[in-house]
Structures are given as structure tokens and as C-alpha cells.
């Protein structure tokens, strides 16, 4: 059974996460990017935000606002959710979707956020 304190913390964390997603969306829109917050899809979640780059290319963003940073976990989550995003859209190949995690730096604004991606995604031609 959950305690009232645990429920209160969970709600506060959900609000912080939603606020962080909005901060990312607003910053990207200010930079004139075509970006939307994605809806939760349960076990086949597609990430938190998507940036449409044109030419059938996308960036799926996993937004994280947590005290403890878990880079491998964030990248695993971004990979699975980016795959789900592509798989749910006819004509979109998994290779058309870039996957990143945008992690809030504690006590800092969006301009100081960390953007994390796999080396092999940034440089696919030299990955072994």
C-alpha cells in the first residue's frame, strides 16, 4: 500500500517531468523547430517529444528531470521508444529516427541541459 507521502512525491515528480518536457518544447520552438510532446502509449511508449527535421527524418527525445543520472538506462529507453515511434508510422524506418536523452542539470535551465546519445548514432559510418 502506498502512503500519502509517497503519492504526494509521485505527483510532484510527474509535474516536474511535465514541466521539463514543456521547457524543452518551448526552447526548441523558440529556435523555430517543429516539435511536439508525444502522448504516453503504455508499454509501447514512443518517447516524450519528437522534432520533425523534414525529409522524413525525426529526433525522438527522452526528457529526464531526475536527481540521479542513469545514462545507460536513458539510452536504452530512448532506443526502445525511438524504435516504437518508427514502427507505429508506416513509411518511417528506424534509421530515420535519431534518439537522444535531454537531462536537466540540477538547479540549471534548459541552456545547461545535457544531451546524450550513442556514439554509433552520431557517427554511423565509423561504428565497428
C-alpha positions as CSV (number, residue, x, y, z in Angstrom):
1,X,0.0,0.0,0.0
2,X,1.3,3.4,-0.9
3,X,1.5,6.1,1.8
4,X,0.0,9.6,1.3
5,X,3.6,11.0,1.3
6,X,4.7,8.6,-1.5
7,X,1.6,9.6,-3.5
8,X,2.4,13.3,-3.0
9,X,6.0,12.8,-4.1
10,X,5.0,10.9,-7.2
11,X,2.6,13.6,-8.2
12,X,5.2,16.3,-7.6
13,X,7.7,14.3,-9.7
14,X,5.2,13.9,-12.5
15,X,4.6,17.7,-12.5
16,X,8.3,18.4,-12.6
17,X,8.7,15.9,-15.5
18,X,5.8,17.5,-17.5
19,X,7.2,21.0,-16.8
20,X,10.6,19.9,-18.1
21,X,9.1,18.5,-21.3
22,X,7.3,21.8,-21.8
23,X,10.6,23.7,-21.2
24,X,12.3,21.6,-23.9
25,X,9.4,22.1,-26.3
26,X,9.3,25.8,-25.8
27,X,13.0,26.3,-26.2
28,X,13.0,24.3,-29.4
29,X,10.0,26.2,-30.8
30,X,11.8,29.4,-29.9
31,X,14.6,28.1,-32.1
32,X,11.9,27.5,-34.8
33,X,12.0,23.8,-34.7
34,X,8.9,21.7,-35.5
35,X,8.4,19.9,-32.2
36,X,5.5,18.2,-30.3
37,X,5.1,16.5,-27.0
38,X,4.2,12.8,-27.6
39,X,1.4,11.1,-25.7
40,X,2.1,8.2,-23.4
41,X,1.5,4.8,-25.1
42,X,1.9,2.4,-22.3
43,X,4.4,-0.4,-22.8
44,X,4.9,0.9,-26.4
45,X,5.7,4.4,-25.4
46,X,7.3,6.5,-28.2
47,X,9.3,9.0,-26.2
48,X,8.5,12.3,-24.7
49,X,8.9,14.7,-27.7
50,X,9.5,14.5,-31.4
51,X,11.3,17.0,-33.6
52,X,10.4,16.8,-37.3
53,X,13.5,17.6,-39.3
54,X,12.0,17.3,-42.8
55,X,12.8,14.8,-45.4
56,X,11.2,12.1,-43.3
57,X,13.8,12.4,-40.5
58,X,13.0,12.8,-36.8
59,X,14.6,13.2,-33.4
60,X,12.8,11.4,-30.6
61,X,13.7,12.9,-27.2
62,X,13.5,11.2,-23.9
63,X,13.3,14.0,-21.3
64,X,14.7,13.4,-17.8
65,X,14.5,15.5,-14.7
66,X,15.8,13.3,-12.0
67,X,18.3,13.7,-9.2
68,X,20.2,10.6,-10.0
69,X,21.5,10.4,-13.6
70,X,21.4,6.9,-15.3
71,X,23.0,7.4,-18.7
72,X,22.8,3.7,-19.8
73,X,19.1,3.5,-18.7
74,X,18.2,6.7,-20.5
75,X,19.8,5.5,-23.7
76,X,18.1,2.1,-23.5
77,X,14.8,3.8,-23.0
78,X,15.4,6.2,-25.9
79,X,16.4,3.3,-28.2
80,X,13.2,1.3,-27.5
81,X,11.0,4.3,-27.7
82,X,12.5,5.6,-30.9
83,X,12.0,2.1,-32.4
84,X,8.4,2.2,-31.2
85,X,7.9,5.7,-32.8
86,X,9.2,4.4,-36.2
87,X,7.3,1.1,-36.0
88,X,4.0,2.9,-35.4
89,X,4.4,5.1,-38.5
90,X,4.1,3.5,-42.0
91,X,7.0,4.6,-44.2
92,X,9.2,5.6,-41.3
93,X,12.3,3.4,-41.0
94,X,14.1,3.1,-37.7
95,X,17.2,4.6,-39.4
96,X,15.1,7.8,-40.0
97,X,14.8,8.3,-36.2
98,X,17.6,9.8,-34.1
99,X,17.3,9.1,-30.4
100,X,18.5,11.4,-27.6
101,X,18.0,12.0,-23.9
102,X,17.8,15.5,-22.7
103,X,18.7,15.6,-19.0
104,X,18.1,18.6,-16.7
105,X,21.2,19.8,-14.9
106,X,20.2,20.3,-11.3
107,X,19.5,23.9,-10.5
108,X,20.1,25.0,-14.1
109,X,17.9,26.0,-17.0
110,X,17.4,24.5,-20.4
111,X,20.5,26.1,-21.8
112,X,22.6,23.9,-19.4
113,X,20.8,20.6,-20.1
114,X,22.8,17.6,-21.1
115,X,22.1,16.0,-24.5
116,X,23.1,12.3,-24.5
117,X,23.3,10.0,-27.5
118,X,25.2,6.9,-28.6
119,X,28.4,7.5,-30.5
120,X,27.3,5.0,-33.1
121,X,24.2,7.1,-33.8
122,X,26.1,10.3,-34.3
123,X,28.8,8.6,-36.5
124,X,27.2,5.5,-38.0
125,X,29.8,5.2,-40.8
126,X,32.6,4.5,-38.4
127,X,30.9,2.3,-35.8
128,X,32.5,-1.1,-35.6
